[in-house]
Amino acid sequence: MIRITTILSNNEVMPISEELKKLEVGGLTVDKVRGRGKIPPPEIHAGKGRDIFQPQFSEKYVIDVIVTEDKEDQIIDIIRRNSTSGKIIIEPILRAIDIATGDEGSKVI
């Protein structure tokens, strides 16, 4: 099993989610976070247009999906086709346990 974490600069969550449903991905987690990257956030004009404020952080969207390794390339392709900027991070999952049933492994995802 692997966790695919996607950090998006723009809100492109829905097109990715719809494509993942077609691939029969069981579930995903979406978070709206604030962060900083290479590209600075847009300037904000405060007051009567004279003051310019440069925020340190900008809004980002994080999608987490836990899947079996055989779906990795398909999911990466879906994310790349449906987003314009961001990062994809892939991590191994050592063990997954369903709290309610006690089941373990790929059947819990």
Long-range contacts (C-beta under 8 A, 24 or more apart in sequence): 1-66, 1-67, 1-68, 1-69, 1-92, 1-93, 1-96, 1-105, 1-106, 1-109, 2-66, 2-67, 2-68, 2-69, 2-72, 2-90, 2-91, 2-92, 2-93, 3-64, 3-65, 3-66, 3-90, 3-91, 3-92, 3-93, 4-64, 4-65, 4-66, 4-67, 4-72, 4-75, 4-76, 4-79, 4-88, 4-89, 4-90, 5-62, 5-63, 5-64, 5-88, 5-89, 5-90, 5-91, 6-62, 6-63, 6-64, 6-65, 6-79, 6-83, 6-86, 6-87, 6-88, 6-89, 7-35, 7-60, 7-61, 7-62, 7-86, 7-87, 7-89, 8-60, 8-61, 8-62, 8-63, 8-83, 8-85, 8-86, 9-37, 9-39, 9-58, 9-60, 9-84, 9-85, 9-86, 10-61, 10-83, 10-84, 10-85, 10-86, 11-61, 12-61, 12-82, 12-83, 12-84, 13-61, 13-63, 15-82, 15-83, 16-63, 16-78, 16-79, 16-82, 16-83, 17-63, 19-78, 19-81, 19-82, 20-65, 20-75, 20-78, 23-71, 23-74, 23-75, 23-78, 25-65, 25-67, 25-71, 25-75, 26-109, 27-65, 27-109, 28-63, 28-64, 28-65, 29-63, 29-64, 29-65, 30-61, 30-62, 30-63, 30-64, 31-61, 31-62, 31-64, 32-59, 32-60, 32-61, 32-62, 33-59, 33-60, 33-61, 33-62, 34-58, 34-59, 34-60, 35-60, 39-85, 60-86, 66-93, 66-96, 66-109, 67-109, 68-106, 68-109
